[in-house]
């Protein structure tokens, strides 16, 4: 019996090492492919996720058209609005300074941050990527060393190489510190993500019960009249209902005004005690490829995107 257990353990160890090595080789291959040809990288990744060929000549689905926009519509406004710092000037130019979180500081490196001068609650963000956020809800228990280590790592990261989201390459790495937008009971506020096509809001992805890292597995889609939609596989059988936000109409107006120049953009907003606040503008959700979406979502949204002339 001991021999069987030992052999099983060894096989398990060998298997783990094999998969770790295979994964490392795969990542190296994807990095090389992205460097040589973003088009071939996109085709490779699409087939791996969807098990079918990517059609860039006649794209029809949502993911296919997002990939096309990522590869061939390199409009400078995408980088300006995708950058969490330069986006603020775009928003202010449209008269919406009041929907931006208060800005406490802008830094080129973590050593410039004077933590003693910051309030008890704040959010640190690297502006040139996704998920580069640190939320502090009590400065008395904040790990400054850990925060600066993370920020320094993120500042050195070229996010355009993570999933081939090319507009991130045109952004200048910075850190910003903003006010913490507080939801109910001091939690992260519910995130309302408006899917906008050619300047018209079509539906809302609602992310509830987010932790301090922004993670959740509770996603639900609603139309603008607040009826649930069958767009996300994991929520099809969910009976979860989120109340219609008080600021819904204000958020729709903001989303449509700011999204006008774009074939597609996801406008991420919050309802803070009945007042709309802007989080960010997202052009390549899930790296343009989300297997969690239903075919209904892929086909419906694909039909709503009118592809523009290419911009190199």
C-alpha positions as CSV (number, residue, x, y, z in Angstrom):
1,X,0.0,0.0,0.0
2,X,2.8,2.4,0.9
3,X,4.5,1.7,-2.4
4,X,1.3,2.4,-4.3
5,X,0.9,5.7,-2.5
6,X,4.5,6.6,-3.1
7,X,4.3,5.8,-6.8
8,X,1.0,7.9,-7.1
9,X,2.7,10.8,-5.3
10,X,5.7,10.6,-7.7
11,X,3.5,10.4,-10.8
12,X,1.5,13.4,-9.4
13,X,4.7,15.3,-8.9
14,X,5.9,14.5,-12.4
15,X,2.6,15.5,-13.8
16,X,2.6,18.8,-12.0
17,X,6.1,19.6,-13.2
18,X,5.1,18.6,-16.8
19,X,2.1,20.9,-16.8
20,X,4.2,23.7,-15.3
21,X,6.8,23.3,-18.0
22,X,4.2,23.1,-20.7
23,X,2.5,26.2,-19.5
24,X,5.9,28.1,-19.4
25,X,6.6,27.0,-23.0
26,X,3.1,28.0,-24.1
27,X,3.5,31.5,-22.6
28,X,6.9,31.9,-24.2
29,X,5.4,30.9,-27.6
30,X,2.5,33.4,-27.1
31,X,4.9,36.2,-26.2
32,X,7.0,35.5,-29.3
33,X,3.9,35.2,-31.5
34,X,2.5,38.5,-30.2
35,X,5.9,40.2,-30.9
36,X,6.1,38.8,-34.4
37,X,2.4,39.2,-35.4
38,X,-0.5,40.5,-33.3
39,X,-2.8,39.1,-35.9
40,X,-1.5,35.6,-35.7
41,X,-1.4,35.9,-31.9
42,X,-5.1,36.8,-31.9
43,X,-6.0,33.9,-34.2
44,X,-4.1,31.5,-32.0
45,X,-5.7,32.7,-28.8
46,X,-9.2,32.8,-30.3
47,X,-9.0,29.2,-31.5
48,X,-7.7,28.1,-28.1
49,X,-10.6,29.9,-26.3
50,X,-13.5,29.3,-28.7
51,X,-12.3,26.2,-30.6
52,X,-13.0,27.8,-34.0
53,X,-11.3,29.9,-36.6
54,X,-11.2,33.7,-36.2
55,X,-12.8,35.5,-39.1
56,X,-11.1,38.9,-39.6
57,X,-12.2,39.3,-43.2
58,X,-15.9,39.3,-42.4
59,X,-16.2,39.6,-38.6
60,X,-19.7,39.2,-37.3
61,X,-19.7,38.3,-33.6
62,X,-18.9,40.7,-30.8
63,X,-15.5,39.1,-30.0
64,X,-14.5,39.1,-33.7
65,X,-15.3,42.8,-34.1
66,X,-13.6,43.8,-30.9
67,X,-10.5,41.9,-32.1
68,X,-10.7,43.7,-35.5
69,X,-11.0,47.1,-33.7
70,X,-8.0,46.2,-31.5
71,X,-5.9,45.3,-34.5
72,X,-6.9,47.8,-37.1
73,X,-8.6,50.8,-35.4
74,X,-5.7,52.4,-33.5
75,X,-7.3,55.7,-32.9
76,X,-5.3,57.9,-30.4
77,X,-8.5,58.7,-28.5
78,X,-8.6,55.0,-27.4
79,X,-5.3,55.3,-25.6
80,X,-6.3,58.8,-24.2
81,X,-9.6,57.5,-22.7
82,X,-8.3,54.1,-21.7
83,X,-5.6,55.7,-19.6
84,X,-7.1,56.4,-16.2
85,X,-5.3,59.7,-15.8
86,X,-5.6,61.3,-19.3
87,X,-9.2,60.1,-19.4
88,X,-10.0,62.8,-16.8
89,X,-9.1,65.6,-19.3
90,X,-11.5,64.1,-21.9
91,X,-14.3,63.8,-19.3
92,X,-13.7,67.4,-18.1
93,X,-13.7,68.7,-21.7
94,X,-17.3,67.4,-22.0
95,X,-18.4,69.2,-18.8
96,X,-18.4,66.2,-16.5
97,X,-15.8,67.1,-13.9
98,X,-18.4,66.4,-11.2
99,X,-18.5,62.7,-12.0
100,X,-14.7,62.1,-11.4
101,X,-13.4,60.9,-8.1
102,X,-11.3,63.4,-6.2
103,X,-7.7,63.3,-7.3
104,X,-5.2,63.3,-4.4
105,X,-2.0,62.9,-6.4
106,X,-0.2,61.9,-9.6
107,X,3.1,60.1,-9.4
108,X,5.8,58.8,-11.8
109,X,7.1,56.3,-9.2
110,X,6.0,55.0,-5.8
111,X,8.8,56.8,-3.9
112,X,7.0,60.1,-4.7
113,X,3.9,59.1,-2.7
114,X,3.6,60.9,0.7
115,X,1.4,58.3,2.5
116,X,1.3,60.5,5.6
117,X,-0.5,63.2,3.6
118,X,-3.2,60.8,2.3
119,X,-6.6,60.4,3.9
120,X,-7.7,57.4,5.9
121,X,-9.4,55.9,2.8
122,X,-8.0,56.1,-0.8
123,X,-7.4,54.1,-4.0
124,X,-4.0,53.8,-5.7
125,X,-4.1,53.0,-9.4
126,X,-1.6,52.5,-12.1
127,X,-3.1,54.2,-15.1
128,X,-1.8,52.1,-18.0
129,X,-3.5,48.7,-17.5
130,X,-6.3,46.7,-15.9
131,X,-6.5,45.5,-12.3
132,X,-3.6,47.6,-11.2
133,X,-5.5,48.9,-8.1
134,X,-4.9,49.0,-4.4
135,X,-7.7,50.0,-2.1
136,X,-7.1,51.3,1.4
137,X,-10.1,51.5,3.7
138,X,-8.1,52.1,6.9
139,X,-4.6,53.7,6.7
140,X,-3.8,52.5,10.2
141,X,-3.7,48.9,8.9
142,X,-2.3,49.7,5.4
143,X,0.8,47.8,4.3
144,X,2.9,50.6,2.7
145,X,5.8,48.3,1.8
146,X,3.6,45.8,0.0
147,X,1.8,48.6,-1.8
148,X,5.0,50.2,-3.1
149,X,6.3,46.8,-4.2
150,X,3.2,46.1,-6.2
151,X,3.1,49.6,-7.8
152,X,6.8,49.3,-8.8
153,X,6.1,46.0,-10.4
154,X,3.1,47.3,-12.3
155,X,4.9,50.4,-13.5
156,X,7.4,48.1,-15.3
157,X,4.6,46.1,-16.9
158,X,3.7,46.6,-20.5
159,X,0.1,45.7,-20.3
160,X,-0.3,45.6,-24.1
161,X,1.7,42.3,-24.0
162,X,-0.6,40.6,-21.5
163,X,-3.4,39.8,-24.0
164,X,-2.4,41.8,-27.0
165,X,-4.5,44.8,-26.1
166,X,-2.5,47.2,-28.3
167,X,-3.8,50.6,-27.2
168,X,-2.1,50.2,-23.8
169,X,1.3,50.4,-25.5
170,X,0.7,54.1,-26.2
171,X,0.1,55.0,-22.5
172,X,2.6,56.5,-20.1
173,X,2.9,54.5,-16.9
174,X,1.8,56.6,-13.9
175,X,0.2,56.2,-10.5
176,X,-2.8,58.2,-9.4
177,X,-4.4,58.4,-6.0
178,X,-8.2,58.9,-5.9
179,X,-10.9,59.1,-3.3
180,X,-12.4,55.7,-2.2
181,X,-16.0,55.5,-3.5
182,X,-17.9,53.9,-0.7
183,X,-20.9,51.7,-1.2
184,X,-23.3,50.3,1.3
185,X,-21.9,49.4,4.7
186,X,-18.4,50.6,3.6
187,X,-18.1,48.0,0.9
188,X,-17.0,48.4,-2.7
189,X,-19.9,50.0,-4.6
190,X,-21.9,48.0,-7.2
191,X,-20.3,48.4,-10.6
192,X,-22.6,49.4,-13.5
193,X,-20.9,48.7,-16.8
194,X,-22.7,50.2,-19.8
195,X,-22.1,48.6,-23.2
196,X,-22.2,51.4,-25.7
197,X,-22.3,51.0,-29.5
198,X,-21.7,54.0,-31.7
199,X,-22.7,56.3,-28.9
200,X,-25.8,54.5,-27.8
201,X,-26.0,52.6,-24.5
202,X,-27.6,49.2,-25.1
203,X,-27.3,47.2,-21.8
204,X,-25.7,47.1,-18.4
205,X,-23.5,44.5,-16.8
206,X,-23.9,44.7,-13.0
207,X,-21.1,43.4,-10.8
208,X,-22.2,43.0,-7.2
209,X,-20.4,42.0,-3.9
210,X,-16.9,43.0,-5.1
211,X,-14.0,42.5,-2.7
212,X,-11.3,45.0,-2.1
213,X,-9.3,43.6,-5.1
214,X,-12.4,44.1,-7.3
215,X,-13.1,40.4,-7.7
216,X,-16.6,38.9,-7.9
217,X,-18.4,36.0,-9.6
218,X,-21.8,37.8,-9.4
219,X,-22.5,39.3,-12.8
220,X,-25.9,40.0,-14.3
221,X,-27.0,41.8,-17.5
222,X,-30.0,44.2,-17.6
223,X,-31.5,46.2,-20.4
224,X,-32.1,49.9,-19.9
225,X,-35.6,49.3,-18.6
226,X,-34.1,47.0,-16.0
227,X,-35.2,43.6,-17.3
228,X,-32.6,40.8,-17.0
229,X,-30.9,39.6,-20.2
230,X,-29.5,36.1,-21.1
231,X,-26.0,37.3,-21.9
232,X,-23.8,35.7,-19.3
233,X,-23.7,31.9,-19.0
234,X,-23.0,31.8,-15.2
235,X,-26.0,34.0,-14.4
236,X,-28.6,32.3,-16.6
237,X,-30.2,30.3,-13.8
238,X,-29.6,32.9,-11.1
239,X,-32.5,34.4,-9.3
240,X,-30.3,37.3,-8.1
241,X,-31.9,40.8,-8.7
242,X,-30.2,44.1,-8.2
243,X,-32.5,47.1,-7.6
244,X,-32.5,49.7,-10.3
245,X,-30.0,52.4,-9.4
246,X,-31.4,55.8,-8.6
247,X,-28.9,57.4,-10.9
248,X,-29.7,55.2,-13.9
249,X,-30.9,57.9,-16.3
250,X,-28.0,60.1,-15.4
251,X,-25.5,57.3,-16.0
252,X,-27.1,56.5,-19.4
253,X,-26.8,60.2,-20.4
254,X,-23.1,60.3,-19.3
255,X,-22.3,57.0,-21.0
256,X,-23.9,58.0,-24.3
257,X,-22.3,61.5,-24.4
258,X,-18.7,60.2,-23.6
259,X,-19.0,57.1,-25.9
260,X,-20.0,59.0,-29.1
261,X,-16.6,58.8,-30.9
262,X,-16.3,55.1,-30.5
263,X,-17.7,52.1,-32.4
264,X,-17.7,50.3,-29.0
265,X,-16.7,51.2,-25.4
266,X,-17.8,49.9,-22.0
267,X,-18.5,52.8,-19.7
268,X,-17.9,51.7,-16.0
269,X,-20.0,53.8,-13.6
270,X,-21.1,53.8,-10.0
271,X,-24.2,55.1,-8.2
272,X,-22.9,56.7,-5.0
273,X,-26.0,57.6,-2.9
274,X,-28.0,58.6,-6.0
275,X,-25.1,60.4,-7.8
276,X,-23.3,59.0,-10.9
277,X,-19.5,58.6,-10.7
278,X,-17.2,57.4,-13.4
279,X,-14.8,54.6,-12.9
280,X,-13.1,54.0,-16.3
281,X,-13.6,53.5,-20.0
282,X,-12.9,50.0,-21.3
283,X,-12.3,49.2,-25.0
284,X,-11.1,45.6,-24.9
285,X,-13.1,43.8,-22.1
286,X,-11.6,40.4,-21.3
287,X,-8.9,41.0,-23.9
288,X,-11.7,41.0,-26.6
289,X,-12.4,37.3,-25.9
290,X,-14.9,36.3,-23.2
291,X,-16.0,32.6,-23.4
292,X,-18.5,33.4,-20.6
293,X,-20.8,35.2,-22.9
294,X,-23.7,33.4,-24.5
295,X,-24.2,33.1,-28.3
296,X,-27.1,35.5,-27.9
297,X,-24.8,38.2,-26.6
298,X,-22.1,37.5,-29.2
299,X,-24.5,37.8,-32.1
300,X,-26.6,40.6,-30.7
301,X,-23.7,42.9,-29.9
302,X,-21.8,41.9,-33.0
303,X,-24.8,43.2,-35.1
304,X,-24.6,46.5,-33.2
305,X,-20.9,47.3,-34.0
306,X,-20.4,49.2,-37.2
307,X,-16.7,48.9,-38.1
308,X,-15.1,52.1,-39.1
309,X,-12.3,52.6,-41.7
310,X,-9.0,51.3,-40.3
311,X,-6.7,53.7,-38.4
312,X,-3.0,52.7,-38.3
